[in-house]
Each structure stands twice: as structure tokens, then as C-alpha cells.
């Protein structure tokens, strides 16, 4: 019954211990995954399925760049992207990787992208018994006087076993004998064997003893190493040097100057003579690093610094010191000097970039992760505490991770590539030492473009002036837009809006989609169309594409491409010939007839001048060069011929003048005949006048209709556009009821006039302008101009 209660008690204790360990491991697993493998396993050995333990989709591991990053320089582990397994990349020697008997831990980071994730994994390397205990020397010899009292202790060489834990050295054994036994002293992590004299020696019986010391580890199976121990028995020197204390502890700062004396030890020997002279030496079983850093003066006992003392490499050194007299045999006293190293702030922080996305889209939202960094400092305590920040004025900030000294670089504002396309992010890490030390790391971030800018025209609307009779198929002008984006987002194509076009003129216009050059598919005629409007759309190649349009106003400029047309006289066969009869008794300045002509051009190109090209009698008739009126210069005489022929030349004022001729036959008759013929002729003249009137009405109606259409279009343009760019077309009223017409328009602070076929002599031509464009003197007409305006009047 008692045994059952004890069993139940043990069972409850074990259950509570398991529950505690599960809770401890569970809390730890929330931050990281922990695996354990023994050292020296073969390459390719699977440690665990990381993807499965992290809950990652195995099919997406390759696309998400599933990888492992080790804290150490050597990559002992890799991950298989096909199945998510963590496996050994190369053999691990725990003793080479982790010195000492503590836990051997390797920290790994598993990184996946899209989205970026980082997971922490700890792999513990457990020890296997793969090393045999070994002594620094194969043989150790002691000399001891025969009068040595029992209990005398001689320190033996300490065996070294790189294995840790239960695989390290557990005990020492000595071959069976009657005089000596082995005693083991536990000192920190070391077991130091001592040879103890348990029975007095008798040199006369035996002057030399040979023993075998065996060091045994705790592995399964056990491994061992041996040391041959030889004891030579001498005559007595019965006092050994003694130290004031068995263990000394001192503290020095790291980076102490080489040659500095850090401690002085002293041992005393009550013997006299050579038996009392003491010399000091370091023990032979110390680590090699101790001999490289410290040296001991064998006469004075001063310990000097020989090499560089670095706290980050080792924070404590243990020196075994022996004091030996010069007796025969010499006696030895031992002590241990423990030197603790004090840390000073001699290491600046180190900034390690774990992951970096050096290209960030300008439409990234605030909080987007750009990089992961880790900051570390080899110093300890306050010297190892660090403060990290971004020093440059950039739209980025540091956000700490749940793990200490790990940060994410994230965006803190909206990015605009068109304003800043590249950032240099300077990260500063400063420790809390005195004085503080700092390190800097610069991340170069390029901002990638998105299509967030529409094409832009510098001026809208655009105005172009095109001379009529242009060559069909030739480029007449071009439009150009700019886009602040780059690459495909800034590649602009052009097209013309065809739907709802004015008078269908866009069917005669084409635009080059690549360079914006606009081509006329036909030759335009000013007399048919004077102005038209269309729209050009500029579209970039982004996804989705953006576009903007520009309104293009085209004004057709007149050329002198129409010759004057004789309206009167016109004969029955269509030629410009006429016969006029006048009485012989008419006086001077009598109006014989008036030559009427019309030119479809405007301005100077339509301004007609009349001249006598051929006349029978120059002294008899005069021709008004502006009105075309033929009048007599004097009365007829008996000697004047009864039939006079006048050939009138009508020409315009274009750069290259065009002309036409009319022939007038003047028949001089007696007054009675003229009176009789007047009745007959009146009927004929009535018919001719009616025909001429009909033609004039048709012409005036056509011109008026075209003019009204132009006025309506221009008023519509004026209502929809700024007056700074849209011309105003007005009707000029300074002409009489014949075929004189003109068009005015205003641009800015200047007024222009297009005249045809007559114009005011008071108008002035703008130098360098087109021949049919005149600048009006702001409608301030002088008396001279008012009188000269009658040149457009026909009677």
C-alpha cells in the first residue's frame, strides 16, 4: 500500500512537470519554431518540415522565394522548396561551432515574399560522444622526497574532452597500488585530478613508481584516455611554497595596453637556501589563448598583458599558477587567478539588411514594407543597448518588430515618382555607451512609375493658318503633347475625333499617330471654306490608358487664284464685248458706259483696277481706274470717226496679278438717230439688265449665305472659347450695293480685315503678313478715308 502511494506521488509529479514544460514550449512556439538534431549527421538529413509547421502552402513556396537565412556565416541548413523541409546542408561539428558545455543554438530566419513574411527558427545541436578524452602530454613525472607526509597532493594533467554534458569527462581512475590514489576536485566546469600520497614512501625499497591514470567520459559507450605517471622518490625538501589564498579574483578593462602589469602574486617557503627560493610559472593545462594574452614573470610573480584583451571574445580568464622552490626535489604550491574582463564601449552597432525591395511602386499605400533590418552590438549591458532611426527626410519610417533590435522599413506617406524618383534612406544606429558610438546604413530605393498622369497640351485651343491650294497629302502642321510618366506610360499616340465633326471636314484631315503631324488629304479652297475646327486626342500607352484632347482652329488664307470676271459688257455669245451708241452732241464728262467686273478673291487679290489697253482716240475718252466708268473728255468734232474701239484691261492687285479684258465699241450717231434708236435699244437693254441683275442677285445671295454661315460658326466658337484665342468675324458696312464685300476678325488687341473684291484705301497692310490680311485703324475713319471708300461703289 505504501509503495502504491509512492508510485502515485511520483506519477503526479511527473504529470505536473510535463504540463509545465508544455506551457513553456507553447509560449515559446508562438514566437519561433524549435528543432533539435545531433551533431555529425549526414548531409541531407531532414530536420523538420518548416512549411508544414508554419502553415505555408507548399505549392507556392517557389513563387514566394521560400528561403532560409542563418545568423552564422556558414550555411549549415537549407530548405527544400518542393516539400518545405529543412535539411542539413553540411556536417556540423558541435565542438567547432559551440565551445563550452552550454546549449548549442543556431538561429535561422525563414523568409517568404509576396507578401513578405519572416519566421524565426531555433535549431539546437545536441552532442554525441565523438571525442576521446586526451591529456596534453603522454607522460607526467613527479619527484618526491621519501619523507613526504601522507596526504601530499600532486596535481595531474587535466584531460580535455570537447564533448559536452554527459559525454564530457566524468571521472579519473588510477592503477591499483599501495602508495597513491587519485582525488578529483571539481572546479567550475573542470574536474582536476590530484595524485594523493596515502602511504609513506621508502626510497630504499622503491625509488620509482610507474602508474597509469585513465580519464573516462560519460558517453555510451564510454571512451577513455590515459596518462603515464612516473614518481621518482628523492630525499626530502619538506616545505613547499604557499600562497596566501587558493583563488585570487581581479577585474581589468578590455583593450588594456600590452605590457601592463595587472596583478602580482606572492608565495612563501619557510625552507632556507635554495629550498626556499621560489619561481613562478603558469600551469601547463591552460587553454592556448591564455598563453597568448598573459605572461607571468617567474621571478617577481607579476602577470603582464601580452596580447589584445577583448571582452567580446572572452569575458573571463582562469590562470593556474604554480610556485616552485629550488629544493631537491622542488616543491610546488598552486593557486588560481581569475581575471574578469570589464566591457568598454569599443564596438559600434552593426546594421544588417535582412531583406530589401529596392524598387517601390509610387502607388504603394502607407505602411508598405520596403526592407527588414537587424541591428546588433558586440558590447554588453548599456554599451549594447541601441537606438535606431532614419536620419534623412524621406517618406519612410522604422517600425520595430516583436523581436528586439529587428525593424521594418515602411512607407509613411504617399509617393510620387514625378516629384522624386529615387530615395537614399540613411539609417542610424547609436548605442548608449559613454561616449556613444554610431553606425550608418544607406538604402537606395527606386520609385517605379504608374500611369497617373494624362498627356498634356501646352496650349488649348490651338490656332493654325493655312494658305489655300495646299498640296494634298503634305503635312500642314503638327500637335504635340507631353506626359510626365515614363516608358510605356509616356508613349503617346494621336487620333482625330471624327464623330460630330463640323461640316465633315475631319474626313479630309489625318494625323500621324506617332508624331502628331497633321496631313491634309485635299487642297483647300478659301472661296469654299474659310475656317473649320476639329479635335485631336492624345492617348498614352499605360494600363489603363489616359488621354486628353485639344481643339484645333484652322483658318484658310486667301491666294490670288481667281482671275477677274467681266460682268458687263457681255455679248450674246458670252464674250466680253459690247456696243454703245451716243449722240455726237454730248458734252465732256458724259458717261458712256460702266465696265462691271468681279473677283472671287478678297483683299488685294480681289481689288480690281481698270485701265485702257487700247483706244482709237486717246483724247476722246477717259476711264476711271477704280470704278470702270468711261466718260468723254471733250465734245465730238466732225473729224472724229463714227466708231471708236476701247479695249479695257481689268486686273487684280495680287502678288502675281491676274487680268481680263473687255471690248467696248462706241458708235457716234446723230441726235435724231440716237433718239430713235434709244427706244429700240431700251428694250434690249432691259433684257440685258434683267440678265445682269439676275446674275448679280445669285452672286450676292451666295456670298451673303456663306458670310452668314461664317458669322454663325464664329459666334458659336466665341461662346465656347476664350476671346484671347478665338477670332471674331464682323461684317464691314463700308461698301455700297455692288459686289464689294469684306470680313473682319479680332485677335488680342489687333483687328484684321479680309477684303474682296474691293477694300478701303484707308486700310494699311501689316508688313510680313499675308497679302489679303489688313490691319484696320480701329474704325477711326478720317474724312479722306470716308471719301475714298466710294471706290467700291458702282453706279
HELIX and SHEET records of a PDB file:
HELIX    1   1 UNK A    2  UNK A   29  1                                  28    
HELIX    2   2 UNK A   50  UNK A   54  1                                   5    
HELIX    3   3 UNK A   58  UNK A   60  5                                   3    
HELIX    4   4 UNK A   94  UNK A   97  1                                   4    
HELIX    5   5 UNK A  165  UNK A  167  5                                   3    
HELIX    6   6 UNK A  273  UNK A  276  5                                   4    
HELIX    7   7 UNK A  288  UNK A  293  1                                   6    
HELIX    8   8 UNK A  381  UNK A  384  5                                   4    
HELIX    9   9 UNK A  487  UNK A  490  5                                   4    
HELIX   10  10 UNK A  502  UNK A  508  5                                   7    
HELIX   11  11 UNK A  603  UNK A  606  5                                   4    
HELIX   12  12 UNK A  671  UNK A  720  1                                  50    
HELIX   13  13 UNK A  783  UNK A  788  1                                   6    
HELIX   14  14 UNK A  789  UNK A  792  5                                   4    
SHEET    1   A 4 UNK A  32  UNK A  38  0                                        
SHEET    2   A 4 UNK A 117  UNK A 126  1                                        
SHEET    3   A 4 UNK A 104  UNK A 112 -1                                        
SHEET    4   A 4 UNK A  67  UNK A  70 -1                                        
SHEET    1   B 3 UNK A  46  UNK A  49  0                                        
SHEET    2   B 3 UNK A  85  UNK A  88 -1                                        
SHEET    3   B 3 UNK A  77  UNK A  79 -1                                        
SHEET    1   C 4 UNK A 139  UNK A 145  0                                        
SHEET    2   C 4 UNK A 224  UNK A 234  1                                        
SHEET    3   C 4 UNK A 208  UNK A 217 -1                                        
SHEET    4   C 4 UNK A 169  UNK A 174 -1                                        
SHEET    1   D 3 UNK A 153  UNK A 155  0                                        
SHEET    2   D 3 UNK A 190  UNK A 197 -1                                        
SHEET    3   D 3 UNK A 180  UNK A 187 -1                                        
SHEET    1   E 2 UNK A 242  UNK A 243  0                                        
SHEET    2   E 2 UNK A 267  UNK A 268 -1                                        
SHEET    1   F 4 UNK A 247  UNK A 253  0                                        
SHEET    2   F 4 UNK A 332  UNK A 342  1                                        
SHEET    3   F 4 UNK A 316  UNK A 325 -1                                        
SHEET    4   F 4 UNK A 278  UNK A 282 -1                                        
SHEET    1   G 3 UNK A 261  UNK A 264  0                                        
SHEET    2   G 3 UNK A 302  UNK A 305 -1                                        
SHEET    3   G 3 UNK A 294  UNK A 296 -1                                        
SHEET    1   H 4 UNK A 350  UNK A 356  0                                        
SHEET    2   H 4 UNK A 369  UNK A 376 -1                                        
SHEET    3   H 4 UNK A 406  UNK A 411 -1                                        
SHEET    4   H 4 UNK A 396  UNK A 400 -1                                        
SHEET    1   I 4 UNK A 359  UNK A 361  0                                        
SHEET    2   I 4 UNK A 438  UNK A 448  1                                        
SHEET    3   I 4 UNK A 422  UNK A 431 -1                                        
SHEET    4   I 4 UNK A 386  UNK A 390 -1                                        
SHEET    1   J 4 UNK A 462  UNK A 467  0                                        
SHEET    2   J 4 UNK A 547  UNK A 557  1                                        
SHEET    3   J 4 UNK A 531  UNK A 540 -1                                        
SHEET    4   J 4 UNK A 492  UNK A 496 -1                                        
SHEET    1   K 3 UNK A 475  UNK A 478  0                                        
SHEET    2   K 3 UNK A 517  UNK A 520 -1                                        
SHEET    3   K 3 UNK A 509  UNK A 511 -1                                        
SHEET    1   L 2 UNK A 565  UNK A 568  0                                        
SHEET    2   L 2 UNK A 596  UNK A 598 -1                                        
SHEET    1   M 4 UNK A 577  UNK A 583  0                                        
SHEET    2   M 4 UNK A 659  UNK A 669  1                                        
SHEET    3   M 4 UNK A 643  UNK A 651 -1                                        
SHEET    4   M 4 UNK A 609  UNK A 615 -1                                        
SHEET    1   N 3 UNK A 591  UNK A 594  0                                        
SHEET    2   N 3 UNK A 629  UNK A 632 -1                                        
SHEET    3   N 3 UNK A 621  UNK A 623 -1                                        
SHEET    1   O 5 UNK A 728  UNK A 731  0                                        
SHEET    2   O 5 UNK A 741  UNK A 747 -1                                        
SHEET    3   O 5 UNK A 750  UNK A 756 -1                                        
SHEET    4   O 5 UNK A 774  UNK A 775 -1                                        
SHEET    5   O 5 UNK A 764  UNK A 765 -1                                        
END                                                                             
